[in-house]
Amino acid sequence: MTRTVTAALLTELGNPITTPAWFVEILFSTPLRLSSRGTLDWNGNTWQSRDLSIRGLGSDVSSAQQSGNLTIGDLDLSVWTLIQAQDIKGRGVNVWKFYGVAPAPTDPVQIFARAGYAAAMDESSGGVNISLVQRSARELHAPRRYMTRAAGFPLLPVIGQTIYFNGENFKLERDRG
């Protein structure tokens, strides 16, 4: 696949030091779109300025597994509030990498399109740390809901019992959560 390199990207790549920037999109009910290069308009959306750090984003090409860690500066606690209200587990997360301060439509390259798994607030740095995983990995484990009396199941099967459903056997276990 060939890719056309824009003049803006060629200029940036010609600099003695090039630093990548990030667009991060978290698919809450209203998508949260963040940029590490200040507030920018790209791809028909406005991306809000945030301190972003991407670490450990890697792929195992033999298994299509991809994971990493995203840290978002959150001194106003707005991101943490969204996570508390809507959860991050299984929530779609997209990351694009680009160079320069005014990326052309084709400059950013998507390097991650998977999901969040867990989040923690780092009070010392004022940031939110989000674990990223491939879709249908840890965040899509079975079951996604638990059979409990509180969830409307008054008669529960015995722990350890195997249930055959839709061509698969499921062994009932206690929540290890």
C-alpha positions in Angstrom: 0.0 0.0 0.0 1.5 3.4 -1.0 0.9 6.5 1.0 1.3 10.1 -0.1 3.4 12.2 2.2 2.1 15.7 2.6 4.3 18.8 2.5 3.6 19.5 6.2 4.8 16.0 7.1 7.9 16.3 4.9 8.8 19.6 6.6 8.4 18.0 10.1 10.4 14.9 9.2 13.2 17.2 7.9 13.7 18.8 11.4 16.6 17.6 13.5 14.2 16.3 16.2 10.7 15.0 15.5 8.3 14.3 18.3 5.2 12.3 17.7 1.8 13.7 18.8 -1.4 11.7 19.5 -5.1 11.9 18.8 -7.0 9.8 21.3 -10.7 9.0 21.0 -12.6 7.2 23.8 -16.1 6.2 22.7 -18.2 7.3 25.6 -21.9 8.1 24.9 -20.5 11.4 23.6 -17.0 10.6 22.2 -14.1 12.2 24.1 -11.5 13.4 21.6 -8.1 14.5 22.8 -4.9 15.9 21.3 -1.4 16.1 22.7 -0.6 19.0 20.3 -3.2 21.5 21.6 -6.7 21.9 20.4 -6.9 20.9 16.8 -9.5 20.3 14.1 -9.0 17.1 12.2 -11.2 14.6 10.4 -14.3 16.8 10.9 -13.9 16.9 14.7 -12.4 19.2 17.3 -9.8 17.4 19.4 -9.3 19.0 22.9 -5.8 19.7 24.2 -4.6 17.3 27.0 -1.4 16.0 28.3 -1.3 12.5 26.8 1.3 9.7 27.2 1.2 6.3 25.4 3.4 3.5 26.7 3.9 -0.1 25.9 1.7 -0.2 22.9 2.7 -3.3 21.1 1.4 -6.0 18.9 2.0 -9.7 18.7 1.5 -10.3 15.0 1.0 -14.0 15.4 -2.1 -13.6 17.6 -3.4 -10.1 16.8 -3.1 -9.2 20.5 -2.4 -5.6 21.3 -2.1 -3.8 24.6 -0.6 -0.8 26.3 -1.2 2.0 28.7 -2.6 5.5 28.1 -2.2 8.3 30.7 -4.3 11.4 30.4 -3.6 14.6 32.3 -6.8 15.2 34.3 -6.3 18.0 36.8 -10.0 19.1 36.5 -11.2 15.4 37.0 -13.4 15.6 33.9 -12.0 12.4 32.4 -12.2 10.5 35.7 -15.8 11.6 36.2 -16.7 10.2 32.7 -14.9 6.9 33.6 -16.8 6.7 36.9 -20.1 7.4 35.2 -19.8 5.3 32.1 -16.9 2.8 32.9 -13.9 2.1 30.7 -14.0 -1.7 30.5 -14.9 -2.7 27.0 -15.2 0.9 25.9 -13.7 1.6 22.4 -10.4 3.5 22.4 -8.7 4.7 19.2 -5.2 6.2 18.9 -3.6 8.0 16.0 0.0 9.1 15.8 1.1 12.2 13.8 3.9 14.7 13.5 3.7 18.5 13.3 1.2 21.0 14.5 -1.4 21.1 11.7 -1.8 17.5 10.4 -3.3 17.1 6.9 -6.3 14.7 6.7 -4.0 11.8 5.7 -1.1 12.5 8.1 -2.3 10.8 11.3 -1.9 7.0 11.3 -4.2 4.9 13.4 -2.0 2.7 15.6 -4.6 1.4 18.1 -8.3 0.5 17.7 -9.2 -1.7 20.6 -10.7 -1.1 24.1 -10.0 0.1 27.6 -9.8 -2.5 30.3 -9.2 -0.7 33.6 -8.6 2.8 34.9 -6.9 4.3 38.0 -6.4 7.8 39.2 -2.8 8.8 39.9 -3.2 11.5 42.5 0.5 12.3 42.5 0.5 13.3 38.8 -3.1 14.3 38.5 -3.6 11.9 35.7 -5.8 8.9 34.8 -4.0 5.7 33.8 -6.0 3.5 31.4 -5.0 -0.1 30.5 -5.6 -0.8 26.8 -6.3 -4.3 25.4 -7.5 -5.9 22.2 -11.2 -6.2 21.8 -12.6 -9.6 22.8 -9.7 -10.2 25.1 -9.9 -9.6 28.9 -12.7 -7.0 28.6 -15.0 -9.3 26.8 -14.7 -12.4 29.1 -17.7 -14.6 29.7 -19.9 -13.9 31.5 -20.3 -10.2 31.1 -23.2 -10.2 33.6 -23.4 -12.3 36.8 -26.4 -14.5 37.8 -27.2 -13.3 41.3 -30.3 -13.0 43.4 -30.0 -9.2 43.2 -30.0 -9.5 39.4 -33.3 -11.3 39.5 -32.3 -15.0 39.6 -34.0 -16.4 42.7 -33.0 -20.1 41.9 -29.3 -20.4 41.2 -27.5 -23.5 39.9 -24.9 -25.2 42.1 -21.3 -23.8 41.9 -19.2 -26.2 39.8 -22.2 -27.4 37.7 -21.6 -27.5 33.9 -24.2 -26.0 31.7 -24.3 -26.7 28.0 -25.4 -23.6 25.9 -25.1 -22.8 22.3 -22.6 -25.5 21.5 -20.3 -24.7 24.5 -19.9 -26.0 28.1 -19.8 -23.4 30.8 -18.6 -24.3 34.3 -20.2 -22.1 37.0 -17.7 -20.5 39.3 -17.8 -18.0 42.1 -16.9 -14.4 41.2 -13.2 -13.9 41.8 -13.6 -10.2 41.4 
